[in-house]
Amino acid sequence: MSLQKASILVIDDDTDVLTAVRLLLRTEVREVVTEKNPEQLPSLLGKGNFDLVLLDMNFNASINTGNEGIYWLQRIKEIKPDISVIMITAYGDIDLAVRSLKEGAADFVVKPWHNEKLLLTLVTALKNREQRNQSPAGSKGNRVSGGAGMVGESEVMQDIFHKIDKIAPTDANILILGENGTGKDLIATAIHEQSLRAKKPFIKVDVGALTESLFESELFGHKKGSFTDAREDRIGRFESAGGGTLFLDEIGNISLQQQAKLLTVLQNREVTRLGTNQPIPIDIRLICATNIPLSELANESRFRKDLVYRINTVEITVPPLRKRKEDILLLANHFARIYANKYLKPNIVFQAASLEKLQQYPFPGNVRELQYTIERAIIMADGEIIEAKDLLFSPLETSVMETPEDADMKLSTMEKNTILRVIDKDSGNISKAAKELGLTRTALYRRLSKYDI
């Protein structure tokens, strides 16, 4: 809803405040109603169809505890639960204003205010109210959690939760597709936790990081003395996952030779440790994940089509966060609760302007970037309120966003170009480049190998 179509009720016992707000809003909104006496609130809310209420924190100059404002906020929420309420407070009552946010207020403004800031606060509150009404959490049978820490109320996430419910109890091989940072590992975990193998091992392997020499040893195991560093017998990840689930992450990055070896194991349902000739039967449920689109996996020069069919009985495509913006605030609050407890700041709340900033950002780093953004904001916040200035987005992802418009916009290409720019800037110093990119040296070397840099 635009501000011009809004009907706003203002409750304050200061006639000067009422006059100032009325003069400001009379050309900005459809209707503005002012009232000095909060006792008239039930009657006014019963008669009018207000979109937003501006409510003073104090109505008795001899008390000034703010309890009056909290009381009337609670009454408003009882009468009209969906209405947005913005509290009007003096600078000295910031703590009470924070409490009002916990009681359900949309935001607060401090007297005296700047008119532009007040109008922005109203616009933001209306936008957030409209979004809540369009997709309220838990409405129409929607779930907000899919297990394993996944949250989302968007239509695409509801579809993913439904798929997990259907496929988890089966032994079907699952291929999870999606950009980096979208939460593919959480989906794999949720499938295992809801499967009939839940009490058995869940083994995760980043196969994209395995060298040719380590691939067979890590996955299939080896016999002591089978190669230089094989100082003892070792079982592979396939055997470790016996009876449970094996999750092969970044499977799109393995070589054709590695693919052939993996395909043989999956077809025969047995592994042979390096240095032996004895096949060992395996009993696993296989889940794979990659950030490479299925259309590219179908390219025989890059990935064996017979292996794609083998690992892809059912596929789940996880959308980037920019394609499910209605989940951003839900995820932000989810992470805020986690990190507020971790860093002993249990009363942390978001200011409306910070929520607006989160909604406007495209999050090229997806849910992972949002998670780190919220954690950093909670660490850096001076008080109990996360303000817009506390939200600092990843320099790595920002540099990706600033790639020229005529460049190849594939995320893999942008990541490669970013790495090349930073390494060139740091004169080839890998440690310095890794630090600037926010990566470990190992992670940077992995990307150098991935992109043949």
N, C-alpha and C positions, 0 to 999 in steps of 0.2 A: 504493500500500500504506500502511495506517495503521501508526503506531508500535506499536500494541498487537499487531499480527500479525507483527512483525519479530523475526528472530533475529540477535543481535549478538555479535560476537567482539571482545574487548578484549585487547590485547597491550601490557604495560608491566611493566618490572622493579621498579617501585615498588609494594610491597604496599598502601601507604596509598591510592594512586591506584586500584588494582584494587578495594579494599574500598569506596571512595567511589562509584565508578561502579556497582558491583554493587548497593549499597544504593539508589542513585538509580533504577536501571533495572528493578529486580526487579518493581516494580508497574506499570511503563510499557510493557514489551515482553513478547513471548511467551517469549523465551529469551535469557539473557545468559550467555556463557561467558568466563571470564577465564584468562589464561595469562601467566606471568612470562617464560618462555623463548621467544624468537622462533624458535628452531630447531624448535619444535613446529608452526610454522605450516603447512608442507606436509601434515603428518599431520592436523591439525585441519580444514583446508580440504577434504581428501579425504574425511573422515568426515562432516562437517556440511554443511548447506545454509544458509549464512549470507547474510543480505541486506546486511550492512554490517560493516566492520571499523574499530575504533578502534585506531590504531597509534601507539606512541610514536616520537619522532624519534631518541632516544638510548638505547642499552642498555649502554654501557660508560662508567662514570663517569670513567675515566682518559683517554678520547678526546674525547667530547662534540663531535664534528664534525657529527653529523646524518647522516653517510654510512650508518650502520646502518639508519636509518629509510628512506632512499632505496632502499637495497639491498633491504630487505624489501618495500617498496612495489612495486618492480619484480618481485619474485618472486611476490607476490600477483597482480599483473596478468597474469603468465605463466600461473599456475595457473587463476585465475578472472577472465578479462578484464572480465566484466560487473559484478563486485562493486564497490560503492562503498567507498572508503577515506577516513577522516577522520584526519588526523595530529594527534597531541598534541605540543605544543611549548612550550618556555619562551619568555618574552618576548624574550630575547636572540637567539633563533634564527628570527626572522621571515623573514629572507632565505632560510633553508633551507626554511621552510614555503612560501614563494612558489615555490621551485624544485620542491617536491613537487607543487604544482598543475600545473606544466608537465609533470611526469612521470605525471600521470593521477589524482592525489588529487582527491576531490570537494570537500574543504574542509579547514580546520584549526581547532583550538581552542587557546587559549593558557592555560597553567596559571599561577595558579589561575583556574578559570572560574566563571561564574554558572550554576547548574543550569538556569535557564530558557533561557539562551543555548545551552547544550549540547543541550537537548532540541529547541530550534528548529532547530539545525544538523542534528541527526539526521533530523528530519521533512523538512526541505528536501532533504537528500541522497536520502532514500527516494523523494520525489516525482519528483525529476529522474531517478533511476534507472528508475522505472516509465515515465516518459515516453520515455526512450531506448529501452526495451525494446518499447514499443508502436509506435514509428515510427523505428527506427534509420536513420541517414543511409545512403543507398545500398542499403538492403535491398529485396528483392522487385523489383529492377530500377529502383528509384527514382533519379532524378537530383536533385542538389542545386543545379544551375546550369542556367539556361535561356539563357545568353548575355547580353551587354550589361550584365553586373553583376547580373542577377536571380538570387536564390537562394531556395530553398524546397523542403521535402520533404513538405509537406502534400498531401493528395489533390487539392485544388482546384488547387494549383500544378502538380502532375504533369499534370493535365488541360490546363492552359494551355500547358505545355511541349510536350505532344503536339499541340495545335492549331497551335502555331507551326511545328512540324516539317512538318505537313501543308500549311499554307497559304502558308508563306514562298516556296516555289519557284514558286507561281502568281502571276498578276497580279490576283487577286481584290481588290476594294476591301474594306477592313477597318474596322469600327467598334469602338473600344475603349471600354467603359463601366466606370465605377468612381468612387468618392469621390476627392476631392482627396488627394494624398499616397500613393496606392496603387501608383504606378509605371507609369502608362499610357505615359509617354514611353519607358521602358525596353523595354516590349513592342514599341512601334513600332520602336525601334532594332534590337531582336533580329530582328524580321521582315525588316527591310531587310538586315541583315548576313547572314542566311541565304537571301536571295533571289538570283535570277539577275541582279539589278541591283546587287549589293553593291559593285561597283567604280565605280558611277556615283553622282551626288550624292544626299545625304539632306538635304532642306530642311525645316526645321520653322518653322511660322508659328503664333503665338498669335492666331488670328483673332478671338477674343473681345475682344482689346484694341484692335482696329482700329476707328477711327471710320468713319462713312459716307464721308467725303471721302477717306480713305486706303485704304479697302478695295480699290477697283479698281486704284489705282496700285500698291499693294504686290503684289497677286496677279497682275495682268495686264500691268503696265508702263505707261509713258507716253512720249509724244513731247515733245521740248523745246518749251516754250511752251504746252503744252496746259492749264496752269493757272498761277496766280501763281508758285509756287515751283518749277515744272518748268524748271530751268536747263539741263538736259541730257537726252538720251535715256536711258531706263532700262528694262531688261528686268524683268519681274515674276517672282514666285516660281515660277509654273508653268513658265516658260521655263528658269529656273535649275535646276529639277529635271529637265530633259530627260534621258530615258534612265534616270532614277533614281526616287526615291520622294519624294512630297510628303506631309508630315505636318501636317494641320490640327488644332491643339489647341483645346479649348474651342469646338468648332463649335456646340454647343447654345446659345451666347450670341449668335449673329449674328441680325440682324433679318430679317424676311420679305423685304424688298427685296434684301438681300445674298444671301439664299438663292436668289432668283430668278436673279440674275446668275451665281451659282456653278453652279446647275443647267444653265443654258444652255451654259456652258463644258464641263461634264462630258458633256452630251448630244452636243455637236458636236465634242468633242475638239479645240477650237481656241480661241485667245484673240485679242482685238483690243486692242491698246494704246490707252490714252486719247490722243485727238488724231489717230488714224488710222482708216482704214476697211479696213485690210489684215488679214484673219484669218491667224493663224499656227498651224499644226498643233502639237499637243503630244503627247508620249509620256511619260506618268508612271504610276506606281503610286500610288494614293491610299490613305492611312490617315488616319482621323479619330478624335478622342477627345472625350469629354464626361463631366462628372460628373452630367449629368441622366439620370434613368432612361429606358429606352426607352419606357415607357408614357406619359411626359410628352412625349417627342419625337413620339409618334404623334398628339398633339393638334394638329389643323390650325390652330387659332388661334395656336399658338406656333411650329410647325415644319411645313414642307411635307412631306406624306407621300411625295410622289414623289421628293423629295430624300433622305428616309430610305432608301427602297428603293435609290436610286442609290449611296449611300455604304456600304450595309450588305449586301454580298454575304455576308460572314461577320462575325459579331460575337463579341467576346471580353469577358466580364464579369470584372473583377478584384475579388475579394472584399476587404472591409476587413480590416485586420490582426486585429481582434477576432474575426473568423470563422475565422482560421487561426493560433490561438495556438501551435500546435506549431512554427511557423516563427520565433517570436520569438527564442529563444536562438540559433538558427542565424544569423539576421540580425544579432543583437547581436555575435556573435563575428566575423562578416564585417566589420561596420563597425569593430569594435575593431582588427582587423588593419590596416585602411586608415588609420585615424587614429593608431594607435600608431606607424606608420612615418612619417606626415606630421609628427607632433610629437615625433619622436625618443624615443619611449618604447616600444621594441620588446618589453620584457618584461612588458607590462601583462597582468594576468589578473583575472577576476571572482571575487569572493567569493560563496559560495553564497547568502548573504542578498540580495546585489544581483540575482542571477539570479531569485530568488523575487519580488523587488519588480517586476522587469520582467514576469514572467509574470502578476502580479496586476493590472497596470495595463491599462485598456481601449484606450489609444492612439487617441483620437478623431482625432488628426492622422495616423494610419496610419504607414506605413513612413518617411515623411519625418520625422515627429516622433521616431520611434525613432532614426533616423540622427543628428539634431541632439542628441538626448539623450546618445547614446554619445560623440559628438564633444566635447560640453561636459564630460562626466564625465572623459574622458581628459585634457583640458586642466586640470581642477580637481583631479584626484587628486594627493595629496601624495606617494605612493610608487608602487609597482608593482601595487598592488591596488586595483581599483575596488570600493569599499564601497557599501552601500545609501545612505548619506548623500551620496555623490557623484552620485547619479542624481536630477536635478532636472527635472521635466517642465514643458512649456511653459505659462506663465501664460495665454496666449491659449486653448489647448485646455482648460485647467482651468476657465477661466471659462465656456466652452461647456458643460462637463460639469455645471456648477452651475445651469444653467437650471432653473426650477421644473418639477416632474414633469407638471403639467397644461398646460404650454406645448407649442406645436407642435414636435415633436422632429426635424423635418427639419434636416439639417445646414446647408442654405442659410439657413433661418430663424434658426437659432442664431447663425450667423456674422453675419448682418445685425443681430440684436439686440445682439450683443457689440460690434460697431462703433458702433452708436448709443449704447450705454452709455458707452463710452470717450470718444467725441467730446463727449457731454454733460458727462462728468466733467471733461474738459479745456477746457470752455467754448468748443468749436469750433476749438481750435488744432489744425490738421491735422498739422503737423510733430510736435507733442508726442504726439498720438494715434497716429500711425504708428509712432513710436518705442516707445510702450508696447505696441502690438499686435505688434511685431516685424516690421513691414512697411516697405517704402520708401514715400515719398510717392506715387510713380507707381502702385505696387500698391494703395495705399489709394484713390487716386482712381479706379482701375479698378473697385474693389468698390463705391464710391459710385455710379458710373454703372450698374453691374450691378444694384444694388438700388434705383435711383431715389431715392437719399437726397439 
